[in-house]
């Protein structure tokens, strides 16, 4: 298993929730754009659904497409996010590669990514395998 590390800038934009049932609950939708640096050089685009208050308790799911290079290999791959926030403490935060989503030189990629947020700065550690 290889490890790719780096940083990223993120822009989160609230989007309209179209589903009537979601509008009556505490549910939101965001589009997310990232600029990645380090072992991953490129951009990503994600769609997120969330419920609750992320600063206290809630949950989110997201699908993210990463476009660029990983340790010099060009292509794309998809990530699936899920997490629960319990009274300000993250629980069960998982970000993993969606199987068979890699393209180009990243075809066959698998792995898990972790994110750290410290002092308003975002960094990642991506444990991955390629055939």
Chimera marker file (.cmm) of the C-alpha trace (Angstrom):
<marker_set name="trace">
<marker id="1" x="0.000" y="0.000" z="0.000" r="1" g="1" b="0" radius="0.5"/>
<marker id="2" x="1.380" y="3.409" z="-1.001" r="1" g="1" b="0" radius="0.5"/>
<marker id="3" x="0.660" y="6.687" z="0.790" r="1" g="1" b="0" radius="0.5"/>
<marker id="4" x="0.046" y="9.970" z="-1.019" r="1" g="1" b="0" radius="0.5"/>
<marker id="5" x="-0.001" y="13.113" z="1.111" r="1" g="1" b="0" radius="0.5"/>
<marker id="6" x="-0.727" y="16.741" z="0.415" r="1" g="1" b="0" radius="0.5"/>
<marker id="7" x="-3.007" y="19.699" z="0.975" r="1" g="1" b="0" radius="0.5"/>
<marker id="8" x="-6.092" y="21.137" z="-0.654" r="1" g="1" b="0" radius="0.5"/>
<marker id="9" x="-8.188" y="24.274" z="-0.818" r="1" g="1" b="0" radius="0.5"/>
<marker id="10" x="-11.938" y="23.810" z="-0.762" r="1" g="1" b="0" radius="0.5"/>
<marker id="11" x="-14.890" y="25.912" z="-1.901" r="1" g="1" b="0" radius="0.5"/>
<marker id="12" x="-18.319" y="24.834" z="-0.634" r="1" g="1" b="0" radius="0.5"/>
<marker id="13" x="-21.438" y="26.254" z="-2.292" r="1" g="1" b="0" radius="0.5"/>
<marker id="14" x="-24.926" y="25.649" z="-0.851" r="1" g="1" b="0" radius="0.5"/>
<marker id="15" x="-27.370" y="24.338" z="-3.456" r="1" g="1" b="0" radius="0.5"/>
<marker id="16" x="-31.164" y="24.159" z="-3.591" r="1" g="1" b="0" radius="0.5"/>
<marker id="17" x="-32.765" y="21.011" z="-2.166" r="1" g="1" b="0" radius="0.5"/>
<marker id="18" x="-35.375" y="19.923" z="-4.721" r="1" g="1" b="0" radius="0.5"/>
<marker id="19" x="-37.064" y="17.060" z="-2.895" r="1" g="1" b="0" radius="0.5"/>
<marker id="20" x="-40.153" y="18.202" z="-0.948" r="1" g="1" b="0" radius="0.5"/>
<marker id="21" x="-39.530" y="15.668" z="1.854" r="1" g="1" b="0" radius="0.5"/>
<marker id="22" x="-35.952" y="16.922" z="2.252" r="1" g="1" b="0" radius="0.5"/>
<marker id="23" x="-37.169" y="20.525" z="2.426" r="1" g="1" b="0" radius="0.5"/>
<marker id="24" x="-39.318" y="19.709" z="5.470" r="1" g="1" b="0" radius="0.5"/>
<marker id="25" x="-36.418" y="18.099" z="7.353" r="1" g="1" b="0" radius="0.5"/>
<marker id="26" x="-33.017" y="19.480" z="8.280" r="1" g="1" b="0" radius="0.5"/>
<marker id="27" x="-31.373" y="18.398" z="5.025" r="1" g="1" b="0" radius="0.5"/>
<marker id="28" x="-29.011" y="20.377" z="2.839" r="1" g="1" b="0" radius="0.5"/>
<marker id="29" x="-27.056" y="19.964" z="-0.374" r="1" g="1" b="0" radius="0.5"/>
<marker id="30" x="-23.674" y="21.458" z="-1.274" r="1" g="1" b="0" radius="0.5"/>
<marker id="31" x="-21.457" y="21.432" z="-4.327" r="1" g="1" b="0" radius="0.5"/>
<marker id="32" x="-17.771" y="21.220" z="-3.482" r="1" g="1" b="0" radius="0.5"/>
<marker id="33" x="-14.726" y="22.213" z="-5.539" r="1" g="1" b="0" radius="0.5"/>
<marker id="34" x="-11.178" y="21.351" z="-4.446" r="1" g="1" b="0" radius="0.5"/>
<marker id="35" x="-7.734" y="22.319" z="-5.695" r="1" g="1" b="0" radius="0.5"/>
<marker id="36" x="-5.323" y="19.516" z="-4.692" r="1" g="1" b="0" radius="0.5"/>
<marker id="37" x="-1.560" y="19.814" z="-4.199" r="1" g="1" b="0" radius="0.5"/>
<marker id="38" x="1.132" y="17.369" z="-3.161" r="1" g="1" b="0" radius="0.5"/>
<marker id="39" x="1.130" y="13.770" z="-4.378" r="1" g="1" b="0" radius="0.5"/>
<marker id="40" x="-2.265" y="14.438" z="-5.989" r="1" g="1" b="0" radius="0.5"/>
<marker id="41" x="-2.163" y="17.409" z="-8.353" r="1" g="1" b="0" radius="0.5"/>
<marker id="42" x="-5.494" y="18.418" z="-9.809" r="1" g="1" b="0" radius="0.5"/>
<marker id="43" x="-9.053" y="19.308" z="-9.006" r="1" g="1" b="0" radius="0.5"/>
<marker id="44" x="-12.107" y="17.550" z="-7.702" r="1" g="1" b="0" radius="0.5"/>
<marker id="45" x="-15.846" y="18.119" z="-7.864" r="1" g="1" b="0" radius="0.5"/>
<marker id="46" x="-18.308" y="16.690" z="-5.328" r="1" g="1" b="0" radius="0.5"/>
<marker id="47" x="-21.981" y="16.673" z="-4.445" r="1" g="1" b="0" radius="0.5"/>
<marker id="48" x="-22.810" y="16.441" z="-0.740" r="1" g="1" b="0" radius="0.5"/>
<marker id="49" x="-26.046" y="15.763" z="1.148" r="1" g="1" b="0" radius="0.5"/>
<marker id="50" x="-26.086" y="16.516" z="4.857" r="1" g="1" b="0" radius="0.5"/>
<marker id="51" x="-28.428" y="16.580" z="7.803" r="1" g="1" b="0" radius="0.5"/>
<marker id="52" x="-28.116" y="18.252" z="11.188" r="1" g="1" b="0" radius="0.5"/>
<marker id="53" x="-25.596" y="20.872" z="12.272" r="1" g="1" b="0" radius="0.5"/>
<marker id="54" x="-21.996" y="19.920" z="11.310" r="1" g="1" b="0" radius="0.5"/>
<marker id="55" x="-20.599" y="21.973" z="14.215" r="1" g="1" b="0" radius="0.5"/>
<marker id="56" x="-22.531" y="19.831" z="16.712" r="1" g="1" b="0" radius="0.5"/>
<marker id="57" x="-24.309" y="16.682" z="15.503" r="1" g="1" b="0" radius="0.5"/>
<marker id="58" x="-25.237" y="15.487" z="12.044" r="1" g="1" b="0" radius="0.5"/>
<marker id="59" x="-24.155" y="13.365" z="9.108" r="1" g="1" b="0" radius="0.5"/>
<marker id="60" x="-23.103" y="13.678" z="5.484" r="1" g="1" b="0" radius="0.5"/>
<marker id="61" x="-22.614" y="11.594" z="2.347" r="1" g="1" b="0" radius="0.5"/>
<marker id="62" x="-20.856" y="12.714" z="-0.831" r="1" g="1" b="0" radius="0.5"/>
<marker id="63" x="-19.619" y="11.506" z="-4.203" r="1" g="1" b="0" radius="0.5"/>
<marker id="64" x="-16.403" y="13.142" z="-5.437" r="1" g="1" b="0" radius="0.5"/>
<marker id="65" x="-14.592" y="12.942" z="-8.793" r="1" g="1" b="0" radius="0.5"/>
<marker id="66" x="-10.822" y="13.548" z="-8.647" r="1" g="1" b="0" radius="0.5"/>
<marker id="67" x="-9.223" y="14.695" z="-11.931" r="1" g="1" b="0" radius="0.5"/>
<marker id="68" x="-5.446" y="14.991" z="-12.279" r="1" g="1" b="0" radius="0.5"/>
<marker id="69" x="-2.324" y="13.046" z="-11.461" r="1" g="1" b="0" radius="0.5"/>
<marker id="70" x="-1.384" y="10.822" z="-8.554" r="1" g="1" b="0" radius="0.5"/>
<marker id="71" x="2.364" y="10.394" z="-8.098" r="1" g="1" b="0" radius="0.5"/>
<marker id="72" x="2.772" y="11.322" z="-11.779" r="1" g="1" b="0" radius="0.5"/>
<marker id="73" x="0.067" y="8.974" z="-13.134" r="1" g="1" b="0" radius="0.5"/>
<marker id="74" x="-2.747" y="10.776" z="-15.014" r="1" g="1" b="0" radius="0.5"/>
<marker id="75" x="-6.432" y="9.922" z="-14.799" r="1" g="1" b="0" radius="0.5"/>
<marker id="76" x="-9.558" y="10.199" z="-12.702" r="1" g="1" b="0" radius="0.5"/>
<marker id="77" x="-11.199" y="8.265" z="-9.885" r="1" g="1" b="0" radius="0.5"/>
<marker id="78" x="-14.289" y="8.540" z="-7.729" r="1" g="1" b="0" radius="0.5"/>
<marker id="79" x="-14.515" y="8.748" z="-3.931" r="1" g="1" b="0" radius="0.5"/>
<marker id="80" x="-17.475" y="7.966" z="-1.659" r="1" g="1" b="0" radius="0.5"/>
<marker id="81" x="-17.664" y="9.908" z="1.647" r="1" g="1" b="0" radius="0.5"/>
<marker id="82" x="-19.750" y="9.187" z="4.733" r="1" g="1" b="0" radius="0.5"/>
<marker id="83" x="-19.458" y="10.542" z="8.270" r="1" g="1" b="0" radius="0.5"/>
<marker id="84" x="-21.346" y="11.172" z="11.479" r="1" g="1" b="0" radius="0.5"/>
<marker id="85" x="-20.677" y="14.088" z="13.843" r="1" g="1" b="0" radius="0.5"/>
<marker id="86" x="-21.733" y="13.319" z="17.426" r="1" g="1" b="0" radius="0.5"/>
<marker id="87" x="-21.739" y="16.410" z="19.659" r="1" g="1" b="0" radius="0.5"/>
<marker id="88" x="-18.718" y="17.873" z="17.862" r="1" g="1" b="0" radius="0.5"/>
<marker id="89" x="-16.740" y="14.624" z="17.570" r="1" g="1" b="0" radius="0.5"/>
<marker id="90" x="-16.372" y="12.931" z="14.152" r="1" g="1" b="0" radius="0.5"/>
<marker id="91" x="-17.369" y="9.252" z="14.172" r="1" g="1" b="0" radius="0.5"/>
<marker id="92" x="-17.065" y="6.649" z="11.461" r="1" g="1" b="0" radius="0.5"/>
<marker id="93" x="-15.605" y="9.089" z="8.890" r="1" g="1" b="0" radius="0.5"/>
<marker id="94" x="-14.915" y="7.039" z="5.780" r="1" g="1" b="0" radius="0.5"/>
<marker id="95" x="-13.682" y="8.093" z="2.367" r="1" g="1" b="0" radius="0.5"/>
<marker id="96" x="-12.933" y="5.294" z="-0.071" r="1" g="1" b="0" radius="0.5"/>
<marker id="97" x="-12.356" y="4.779" z="-3.759" r="1" g="1" b="0" radius="0.5"/>
<marker id="98" x="-15.414" y="3.504" z="-5.605" r="1" g="1" b="0" radius="0.5"/>
<marker id="99" x="-14.353" y="0.180" z="-7.185" r="1" g="1" b="0" radius="0.5"/>
<marker id="100" x="-13.651" y="0.249" z="-10.945" r="1" g="1" b="0" radius="0.5"/>
<marker id="101" x="-13.932" y="4.073" z="-11.076" r="1" g="1" b="0" radius="0.5"/>
<marker id="102" x="-10.309" y="4.732" z="-12.078" r="1" g="1" b="0" radius="0.5"/>
<marker id="103" x="-9.517" y="5.857" z="-15.627" r="1" g="1" b="0" radius="0.5"/>
<marker id="104" x="-6.344" y="6.346" z="-17.665" r="1" g="1" b="0" radius="0.5"/>
<marker id="105" x="-3.191" y="5.484" z="-15.737" r="1" g="1" b="0" radius="0.5"/>
<marker id="106" x="-5.310" y="5.247" z="-12.540" r="1" g="1" b="0" radius="0.5"/>
<marker id="107" x="-7.459" y="2.357" z="-13.808" r="1" g="1" b="0" radius="0.5"/>
<marker id="108" x="-7.785" y="-0.329" z="-11.136" r="1" g="1" b="0" radius="0.5"/>
<marker id="109" x="-7.038" y="2.038" z="-8.226" r="1" g="1" b="0" radius="0.5"/>
<marker id="110" x="-8.321" y="1.165" z="-4.754" r="1" g="1" b="0" radius="0.5"/>
<marker id="111" x="-7.819" y="2.786" z="-1.387" r="1" g="1" b="0" radius="0.5"/>
<marker id="112" x="-8.973" y="4.962" z="1.472" r="1" g="1" b="0" radius="0.5"/>
<marker id="113" x="-8.403" y="8.652" z="2.054" r="1" g="1" b="0" radius="0.5"/>
<marker id="114" x="-8.327" y="10.521" z="5.351" r="1" g="1" b="0" radius="0.5"/>
<marker id="115" x="-8.655" y="14.271" z="5.839" r="1" g="1" b="0" radius="0.5"/>
<marker id="116" x="-7.243" y="16.409" z="8.623" r="1" g="1" b="0" radius="0.5"/>
<marker id="117" x="-8.421" y="19.949" z="9.277" r="1" g="1" b="0" radius="0.5"/>
<marker id="118" x="-6.155" y="22.001" z="11.527" r="1" g="1" b="0" radius="0.5"/>
<marker id="119" x="-6.101" y="25.767" z="11.886" r="1" g="1" b="0" radius="0.5"/>
<marker id="120" x="-8.454" y="26.101" z="8.922" r="1" g="1" b="0" radius="0.5"/>
<marker id="121" x="-6.034" y="24.210" z="6.623" r="1" g="1" b="0" radius="0.5"/>
<marker id="122" x="-6.961" y="20.920" z="4.943" r="1" g="1" b="0" radius="0.5"/>
<marker id="123" x="-4.581" y="18.033" z="4.336" r="1" g="1" b="0" radius="0.5"/>
<marker id="124" x="-5.037" y="14.467" z="3.093" r="1" g="1" b="0" radius="0.5"/>
<marker id="125" x="-3.383" y="11.086" z="3.479" r="1" g="1" b="0" radius="0.5"/>
<marker id="126" x="-4.376" y="8.651" z="0.727" r="1" g="1" b="0" radius="0.5"/>
<marker id="127" x="-3.505" y="4.969" z="1.237" r="1" g="1" b="0" radius="0.5"/>
<marker id="128" x="-3.875" y="3.371" z="-2.199" r="1" g="1" b="0" radius="0.5"/>
<marker id="129" x="-2.957" y="0.487" z="-4.469" r="1" g="1" b="0" radius="0.5"/>
<marker id="130" x="-2.634" y="0.343" z="-8.239" r="1" g="1" b="0" radius="0.5"/>
<marker id="131" x="-2.220" y="-2.786" z="-10.364" r="1" g="1" b="0" radius="0.5"/>
<link id1="1" id2="2" r="1" g="1" b="0" radius="0.2"/>
<link id1="2" id2="3" r="1" g="1" b="0" radius="0.2"/>
<link id1="3" id2="4" r="1" g="1" b="0" radius="0.2"/>
<link id1="4" id2="5" r="1" g="1" b="0" radius="0.2"/>
<link id1="5" id2="6" r="1" g="1" b="0" radius="0.2"/>
<link id1="6" id2="7" r="1" g="1" b="0" radius="0.2"/>
<link id1="7" id2="8" r="1" g="1" b="0" radius="0.2"/>
<link id1="8" id2="9" r="1" g="1" b="0" radius="0.2"/>
<link id1="9" id2="10" r="1" g="1" b="0" radius="0.2"/>
<link id1="10" id2="11" r="1" g="1" b="0" radius="0.2"/>
<link id1="11" id2="12" r="1" g="1" b="0" radius="0.2"/>
<link id1="12" id2="13" r="1" g="1" b="0" radius="0.2"/>
<link id1="13" id2="14" r="1" g="1" b="0" radius="0.2"/>
<link id1="14" id2="15" r="1" g="1" b="0" radius="0.2"/>
<link id1="15" id2="16" r="1" g="1" b="0" radius="0.2"/>
<link id1="16" id2="17" r="1" g="1" b="0" radius="0.2"/>
<link id1="17" id2="18" r="1" g="1" b="0" radius="0.2"/>
<link id1="18" id2="19" r="1" g="1" b="0" radius="0.2"/>
<link id1="19" id2="20" r="1" g="1" b="0" radius="0.2"/>
<link id1="20" id2="21" r="1" g="1" b="0" radius="0.2"/>
<link id1="21" id2="22" r="1" g="1" b="0" radius="0.2"/>
<link id1="22" id2="23" r="1" g="1" b="0" radius="0.2"/>
<link id1="23" id2="24" r="1" g="1" b="0" radius="0.2"/>
<link id1="24" id2="25" r="1" g="1" b="0" radius="0.2"/>
<link id1="25" id2="26" r="1" g="1" b="0" radius="0.2"/>
<link id1="26" id2="27" r="1" g="1" b="0" radius="0.2"/>
<link id1="27" id2="28" r="1" g="1" b="0" radius="0.2"/>
<link id1="28" id2="29" r="1" g="1" b="0" radius="0.2"/>
<link id1="29" id2="30" r="1" g="1" b="0" radius="0.2"/>
<link id1="30" id2="31" r="1" g="1" b="0" radius="0.2"/>
<link id1="31" id2="32" r="1" g="1" b="0" radius="0.2"/>
<link id1="32" id2="33" r="1" g="1" b="0" radius="0.2"/>
<link id1="33" id2="34" r="1" g="1" b="0" radius="0.2"/>
<link id1="34" id2="35" r="1" g="1" b="0" radius="0.2"/>
<link id1="35" id2="36" r="1" g="1" b="0" radius="0.2"/>
<link id1="36" id2="37" r="1" g="1" b="0" radius="0.2"/>
<link id1="37" id2="38" r="1" g="1" b="0" radius="0.2"/>
<link id1="38" id2="39" r="1" g="1" b="0" radius="0.2"/>
<link id1="39" id2="40" r="1" g="1" b="0" radius="0.2"/>
<link id1="40" id2="41" r="1" g="1" b="0" radius="0.2"/>
<link id1="41" id2="42" r="1" g="1" b="0" radius="0.2"/>
<link id1="42" id2="43" r="1" g="1" b="0" radius="0.2"/>
<link id1="43" id2="44" r="1" g="1" b="0" radius="0.2"/>
<link id1="44" id2="45" r="1" g="1" b="0" radius="0.2"/>
<link id1="45" id2="46" r="1" g="1" b="0" radius="0.2"/>
<link id1="46" id2="47" r="1" g="1" b="0" radius="0.2"/>
<link id1="47" id2="48" r="1" g="1" b="0" radius="0.2"/>
<link id1="48" id2="49" r="1" g="1" b="0" radius="0.2"/>
<link id1="49" id2="50" r="1" g="1" b="0" radius="0.2"/>
<link id1="50" id2="51" r="1" g="1" b="0" radius="0.2"/>
<link id1="51" id2="52" r="1" g="1" b="0" radius="0.2"/>
<link id1="52" id2="53" r="1" g="1" b="0" radius="0.2"/>
<link id1="53" id2="54" r="1" g="1" b="0" radius="0.2"/>
<link id1="54" id2="55" r="1" g="1" b="0" radius="0.2"/>
<link id1="55" id2="56" r="1" g="1" b="0" radius="0.2"/>
<link id1="56" id2="57" r="1" g="1" b="0" radius="0.2"/>
<link id1="57" id2="58" r="1" g="1" b="0" radius="0.2"/>
<link id1="58" id2="59" r="1" g="1" b="0" radius="0.2"/>
<link id1="59" id2="60" r="1" g="1" b="0" radius="0.2"/>
<link id1="60" id2="61" r="1" g="1" b="0" radius="0.2"/>
<link id1="61" id2="62" r="1" g="1" b="0" radius="0.2"/>
<link id1="62" id2="63" r="1" g="1" b="0" radius="0.2"/>
<link id1="63" id2="64" r="1" g="1" b="0" radius="0.2"/>
<link id1="64" id2="65" r="1" g="1" b="0" radius="0.2"/>
<link id1="65" id2="66" r="1" g="1" b="0" radius="0.2"/>
<link id1="66" id2="67" r="1" g="1" b="0" radius="0.2"/>
<link id1="67" id2="68" r="1" g="1" b="0" radius="0.2"/>
<link id1="68" id2="69" r="1" g="1" b="0" radius="0.2"/>
<link id1="69" id2="70" r="1" g="1" b="0" radius="0.2"/>
<link id1="70" id2="71" r="1" g="1" b="0" radius="0.2"/>
<link id1="71" id2="72" r="1" g="1" b="0" radius="0.2"/>
<link id1="72" id2="73" r="1" g="1" b="0" radius="0.2"/>
<link id1="73" id2="74" r="1" g="1" b="0" radius="0.2"/>
<link id1="74" id2="75" r="1" g="1" b="0" radius="0.2"/>
<link id1="75" id2="76" r="1" g="1" b="0" radius="0.2"/>
<link id1="76" id2="77" r="1" g="1" b="0" radius="0.2"/>
<link id1="77" id2="78" r="1" g="1" b="0" radius="0.2"/>
<link id1="78" id2="79" r="1" g="1" b="0" radius="0.2"/>
<link id1="79" id2="80" r="1" g="1" b="0" radius="0.2"/>
<link id1="80" id2="81" r="1" g="1" b="0" radius="0.2"/>
<link id1="81" id2="82" r="1" g="1" b="0" radius="0.2"/>
<link id1="82" id2="83" r="1" g="1" b="0" radius="0.2"/>
<link id1="83" id2="84" r="1" g="1" b="0" radius="0.2"/>
<link id1="84" id2="85" r="1" g="1" b="0" radius="0.2"/>
<link id1="85" id2="86" r="1" g="1" b="0" radius="0.2"/>
<link id1="86" id2="87" r="1" g="1" b="0" radius="0.2"/>
<link id1="87" id2="88" r="1" g="1" b="0" radius="0.2"/>
<link id1="88" id2="89" r="1" g="1" b="0" radius="0.2"/>
<link id1="89" id2="90" r="1" g="1" b="0" radius="0.2"/>
<link id1="90" id2="91" r="1" g="1" b="0" radius="0.2"/>
<link id1="91" id2="92" r="1" g="1" b="0" radius="0.2"/>
<link id1="92" id2="93" r="1" g="1" b="0" radius="0.2"/>
<link id1="93" id2="94" r="1" g="1" b="0" radius="0.2"/>
<link id1="94" id2="95" r="1" g="1" b="0" radius="0.2"/>
<link id1="95" id2="96" r="1" g="1" b="0" radius="0.2"/>
<link id1="96" id2="97" r="1" g="1" b="0" radius="0.2"/>
<link id1="97" id2="98" r="1" g="1" b="0" radius="0.2"/>
<link id1="98" id2="99" r="1" g="1" b="0" radius="0.2"/>
<link id1="99" id2="100" r="1" g="1" b="0" radius="0.2"/>
<link id1="100" id2="101" r="1" g="1" b="0" radius="0.2"/>
<link id1="101" id2="102" r="1" g="1" b="0" radius="0.2"/>
<link id1="102" id2="103" r="1" g="1" b="0" radius="0.2"/>
<link id1="103" id2="104" r="1" g="1" b="0" radius="0.2"/>
<link id1="104" id2="105" r="1" g="1" b="0" radius="0.2"/>
<link id1="105" id2="106" r="1" g="1" b="0" radius="0.2"/>
<link id1="106" id2="107" r="1" g="1" b="0" radius="0.2"/>
<link id1="107" id2="108" r="1" g="1" b="0" radius="0.2"/>
<link id1="108" id2="109" r="1" g="1" b="0" radius="0.2"/>
<link id1="109" id2="110" r="1" g="1" b="0" radius="0.2"/>
<link id1="110" id2="111" r="1" g="1" b="0" radius="0.2"/>
<link id1="111" id2="112" r="1" g="1" b="0" radius="0.2"/>
<link id1="112" id2="113" r="1" g="1" b="0" radius="0.2"/>
<link id1="113" id2="114" r="1" g="1" b="0" radius="0.2"/>
<link id1="114" id2="115" r="1" g="1" b="0" radius="0.2"/>
<link id1="115" id2="116" r="1" g="1" b="0" radius="0.2"/>
<link id1="116" id2="117" r="1" g="1" b="0" radius="0.2"/>
<link id1="117" id2="118" r="1" g="1" b="0" radius="0.2"/>
<link id1="118" id2="119" r="1" g="1" b="0" radius="0.2"/>
<link id1="119" id2="120" r="1" g="1" b="0" radius="0.2"/>
<link id1="120" id2="121" r="1" g="1" b="0" radius="0.2"/>
<link id1="121" id2="122" r="1" g="1" b="0" radius="0.2"/>
<link id1="122" id2="123" r="1" g="1" b="0" radius="0.2"/>
<link id1="123" id2="124" r="1" g="1" b="0" radius="0.2"/>
<link id1="124" id2="125" r="1" g="1" b="0" radius="0.2"/>
<link id1="125" id2="126" r="1" g="1" b="0" radius="0.2"/>
<link id1="126" id2="127" r="1" g="1" b="0" radius="0.2"/>
<link id1="127" id2="128" r="1" g="1" b="0" radius="0.2"/>
<link id1="128" id2="129" r="1" g="1" b="0" radius="0.2"/>
<link id1="129" id2="130" r="1" g="1" b="0" radius="0.2"/>
<link id1="130" id2="131" r="1" g="1" b="0" radius="0.2"/>
</marker_set>
